[in-house]
């Protein structure tokens, strides 16, 4: 196999793993990371046109999908053990990935519309406002106690997780916390409860069919404003994801994973370049 092909699969697998982590880590959105890696539009197109070019679409979806499963399952296991200790630096790492991808996304928005105009700044502000509105809902005190999860709840959970993979800035974890389903579904994942996971897969499939068409239409018809809306959502998502840390010199250590994430995003953009 050609070296460039192997590198392609490895890079897509690693990106998929981080997208999977983002889909389940509290405060992080998997779709925002997909945008950060430049995979958001290609994934939507590959899923929507899968049977028109199966081989080409599998070259993208297979490594990203396998990576996402590894990231999703890996974090589900780790969260039950050591994630409390390392959650803050990991979130700073992901925020760095988001920040480092911003310049490439701005260039894409400019190229799609021949420059930035007033409507693009309005779309960015709207995305930021929407994301911060979700932040206010997330930060409201209280939450549901953990509830018993059956087939219906599992299907809805699958739909919510898929929405987080398709709608940038849509953090799924806090919604599941609110419903009291986060803990039970994490347990179902770590213990491989096949029955509940199959129902979750059905819900995910229904949500994917419904939302992918909508987002593809927006990107095709209104590329510039849509990308700017996504930029606003990403900025808001980054703000909402950053944990509250004490204003002290020792807190500067979190700039290390943030810078590492930004550098990784820049390098990936250069490689795709």
Order of alpha helices (4+ residues) and beta strands (2+ residues): alpha-alpha-alpha-alpha-alpha-alpha-alpha-alpha-alpha-alpha-alpha-alpha
